[in-house]
Amino acid sequence: MSPAADPAPSRRFIEDLRGRAAAIGARIGFPESDEPRTAQAIETLEREGLVIPGRHASGDATVDLETSLRSLASGDVDGVVAGATNSTADVIRAGLRVLGVAPGFDTVSSSFYMVVGSGADERVLTFTDAGVVPNPTAEQLAESADAAATARRVIVGDEPRVAFLSYSTMGSANGMSVDLMRAGLQAFRVRRPDVAADGELQADAALVASVGAMKAPGSPVAGCANVLVFPDLASGNIAYKLVERLAGARALGPILQGLGRPLNDLSRGASPADIVDVACVTAIMSQGDHSE
């Protein structure tokens, strides 16, 4: 499938996402509204009544991004979606300049929502951070997991179960990366004692019930994790692209975390359907406290 392909959104989560967004009627700014894929997405959003699109198209995408964010800061729009032409770095820098960080956060991070399987076998997994922080500290891992857990409650509507991933499960191996994930878990438990979390876990122990029961008996999340915290940007980004391309998952994001208001980025290869769905996520985020 080419990056510009526009697959039909047939999965239950996507349908539910669009229905919830339509009920909200949020105003979403699109600073790249003259970009062809974005223009097509705006047409769909308007036709289906999913959000109320705002346009800022002067021909300079960077200027339009700042204009849209000022509208967001002043309350004229409820959220902004950008990244079809602006780089992730430009989107985040502009967001920090205009919106600042959310209370209790020092770091902007991101999550991808991975829709895997279909029908009764459909699963929605949160991958964090697969888009922003190259080499996070333990505290940054905890912040990313904190923001991802809270956002999941708003966007997916279920209880987050957080797994700090590694090549080791509960001490089966050692190394600097393993130590980092253990420290990240401890920092997260201090920040969010209300959220089920465990680690370090290998991916199969986090996701497969039989493996989790064998490798991490008694763990509250082994075999049933839905928020996966990766040790660094490389591992998270590689994982989401492999799952998207080889398992046919739908990847929504990067959904930005830790900013003062809902601003979301797009993969540069985003399809019109991707842009529609990220706009719907942004609309839902505007109705919930997703950053604390």
C-alpha positions in Angstrom: 0.0 0.0 0.0 1.4 3.4 -1.0 1.6 6.2 1.6 -1.1 8.1 -0.2 -3.5 5.2 -0.2 -6.9 5.9 1.5 -8.3 2.7 2.9 -11.9 2.5 3.9 -12.4 3.1 7.6 -14.3 -0.1 8.4 -13.1 -0.8 11.9 -15.3 -0.4 14.9 -13.0 2.0 16.7 -12.7 4.3 13.7 -16.5 4.4 13.3 -17.1 5.1 16.9 -14.4 7.8 16.8 -16.1 9.6 14.0 -19.5 9.3 15.6 -18.3 10.8 18.8 -16.5 13.6 17.1 -19.7 14.5 15.0 -21.7 14.8 18.3 -19.2 17.3 19.6 -19.1 19.8 16.7 -15.6 21.0 17.6 -13.9 23.7 15.6 -10.6 22.4 14.3 -8.0 24.6 12.6 -6.1 23.4 9.5 -3.1 25.6 8.8 -2.2 23.5 5.7 -5.7 23.7 4.2 -4.4 24.3 0.7 -2.3 21.1 0.7 -4.2 18.5 -1.5 -4.6 15.7 1.0 -5.7 18.2 3.7 -8.1 19.8 1.4 -9.7 16.4 0.6 -9.9 15.6 4.3 -11.6 19.0 5.0 -14.1 18.2 2.3 -14.9 14.9 4.0 -15.1 16.4 7.5 -17.5 19.0 6.2 -19.7 16.6 4.1 -20.0 14.2 7.0 -20.4 16.8 9.7 -17.5 15.5 11.8 -15.9 18.8 12.8 -16.2 22.4 11.8 -12.9 23.1 9.9 -11.1 26.4 10.1 -8.7 27.4 7.3 -5.6 29.6 7.3 -4.1 29.4 3.9 -1.8 32.3 2.9 0.6 30.0 1.1 3.2 30.0 3.9 2.5 26.9 6.0 4.7 28.1 8.9 2.9 31.5 9.2 -0.5 29.7 8.9 0.5 27.3 11.7 1.3 30.3 14.1 -2.0 31.9 13.1 -4.0 28.7 13.8 -2.3 28.3 17.1 -3.0 31.8 18.2 -6.7 31.1 17.3 -6.5 28.1 19.5 -4.9 30.0 22.4 -7.6 32.6 22.2 -10.4 30.0 22.1 -11.5 30.7 18.6 -10.9 27.1 17.7 -10.9 24.0 19.9 -7.9 22.2 18.4 -5.4 22.3 15.5 -4.1 19.6 13.1 -0.9 20.1 11.1 2.1 18.2 9.8 1.2 17.4 6.2 3.8 19.9 5.1 5.3 21.2 8.4 7.8 19.0 10.1 7.1 17.5 13.5 9.8 19.7 14.9 8.2 22.8 13.5 4.8 21.8 14.8 6.1 21.2 18.3 8.2 24.3 18.4 5.3 26.4 17.4 3.1 24.7 19.9 5.5 25.4 22.7 5.9 29.0 21.7 2.1 29.7 21.6 0.5 27.1 23.8 3.2 26.1 26.3 3.3 22.9 28.3 0.4 21.6 30.3 0.5 21.8 34.1 2.6 19.1 35.7 4.6 18.4 32.5 8.0 19.4 31.3 8.2 17.4 28.1 6.1 17.1 25.0 5.8 13.5 23.7 3.5 11.6 21.5 1.4 8.4 21.0 0.2 6.4 18.1 -3.1 4.6 18.3 -2.7 1.3 16.5 -5.9 -0.3 15.4 -5.0 -4.0 14.9 -7.3 -6.8 13.6 -11.0 -6.4 12.9 -14.4 -7.4 14.2 -14.3 -9.3 17.5 -10.5 -9.5 17.2 -10.0 -5.7 17.0 -7.5 -4.2 19.5 -6.5 -0.6 20.0 -3.0 -0.2 21.3 -1.3 3.0 22.4 2.4 3.2 21.5 4.4 5.9 23.3 6.7 7.7 22.5 7.1 6.9 18.8 7.4 10.4 17.4 9.2 13.0 19.6 11.8 12.3 22.3 14.9 10.4 21.0 16.5 9.3 24.2 14.1 9.8 27.1 15.1 9.9 30.8 13.3 7.8 33.3 11.2 10.9 34.3 10.4 11.6 30.6 9.3 8.0 30.2 7.0 8.4 33.2 5.6 11.7 31.8 4.9 10.1 28.4 3.2 7.1 30.0 1.2 9.4 32.3 -0.1 11.6 29.4 -0.8 8.5 27.2 -2.8 6.8 30.0 -5.0 9.8 30.5 -5.4 10.4 26.8 -6.4 6.8 26.3 -9.3 7.2 28.8 -10.6 10.1 26.7 -9.9 8.8 23.2 -10.5 5.1 23.5 -12.7 5.2 26.6 -11.2 2.2 28.5 -8.9 1.7 31.4 -5.2 2.0 30.6 -2.9 -0.9 31.4 0.7 0.3 31.0 3.6 -1.9 30.1 7.2 -0.6 30.2 8.8 -2.6 27.4 12.3 -4.0 27.2 14.2 -7.1 25.9 14.0 -8.4 29.5 11.0 -9.6 31.6 11.2 -9.1 35.3 14.9 -9.4 35.6 15.5 -12.1 32.9 18.3 -9.9 31.6 20.3 -6.8 32.6 21.6 -3.7 30.9 21.3 0.1 30.8 18.1 0.1 28.8 16.6 -2.4 31.3 17.6 -0.2 34.2 16.0 2.8 32.5 12.7 1.1 32.0 12.7 -0.1 35.7 13.4 3.5 36.8 10.7 4.8 34.4 8.1 2.4 35.9 9.0 3.5 39.5 8.6 7.2 38.5 5.3 6.5 36.8 4.0 4.7 39.9 4.7 7.8 41.9 3.0 10.0 39.4 0.0 7.7 38.7 -0.6 5.2 41.5 -4.2 4.9 40.2 -3.1 3.3 36.9 -2.2 -0.4 36.5 1.4 -0.6 35.3 4.3 -3.1 35.3 7.7 -3.8 33.8 10.1 -4.4 32.6 8.2 -6.6 30.1 9.0 -8.1 26.8 6.4 -7.4 24.1 5.1 -10.9 24.1 4.7 -11.0 27.8 2.9 -7.7 27.7 0.4 -8.7 25.0 -0.1 -12.5 25.0 -1.9 -13.9 28.0 -0.3 -17.3 28.0 3.2 -15.8 27.8 2.4 -13.2 30.4 1.2 -15.8 32.8 4.4 -17.8 32.3 7.0 -14.9 32.3 5.3 -12.5 34.8 2.8 -14.4 37.0 0.7 -12.1 39.1 1.4 -9.0 37.0 -1.6 -6.7 36.7 -0.9 -6.0 33.0 1.0 -8.9 31.6 -0.9 -10.4 28.7 -3.4 -7.6 28.6 -1.4 -4.3 28.3 -2.9 -1.6 26.1 -0.4 1.2 26.6 3.1 0.2 25.5 6.0 2.4 26.6 9.1 2.1 24.4 12.6 2.7 25.7 13.5 5.3 23.0 12.2 6.9 19.8 14.0 4.5 17.5 12.3 1.4 19.0 8.9 3.0 19.2 9.0 4.4 15.6 10.3 1.2 14.1 7.6 -0.8 16.0 4.7 1.3 14.8 5.8 1.3 11.2 6.3 -2.5 11.2 2.9 -3.2 12.8 1.3 -0.7 10.3 2.9 -2.2 7.2 3.2 -5.9 8.0 0.1 -6.4 10.2 -2.1 -4.0 8.3 -2.8 -1.9 11.4 -4.3 1.5 11.1 -2.0 4.1 12.8 -3.5 7.3 14.1 -0.9 9.9 15.1 1.4 11.1 16.2 -1.0 12.4 18.9 0.9 15.1 20.8 1.0 15.0 24.6 2.0 17.5 27.2 0.9 20.7 25.4 -1.5 23.2 27.0 -4.2 22.7 24.3 -5.0 20.0 21.7 -2.5 20.3 18.8 -1.8 17.2 16.8 0.8 16.3 14.2 0.5 14.2 11.1 2.9 11.7 9.5 4.3 13.3 6.3 2.8 10.3 4.5 -0.7 10.7 6.0 -3.6 9.9 3.7 -6.8 12.0 3.6 -8.5 9.4 5.8 -5.6 9.6 8.4 -6.1 13.4 8.5 -9.9 13.0 9.0 -9.3 10.6 11.9 -6.7 12.7 13.6 -9.1 15.6 13.4 -11.7 13.5 15.1 -9.2 12.5 17.8 -8.4 16.2 18.3 -12.1 17.0 18.6 -12.5 14.4 21.3 -9.4 15.6 23.1 -10.9 19.1 23.2 -13.7 17.8 25.4 -11.5 16.0 28.0 -8.6 16.9 30.2 -6.0 14.9 28.2 -2.8 16.4 29.6 -2.9 15.9 33.4 
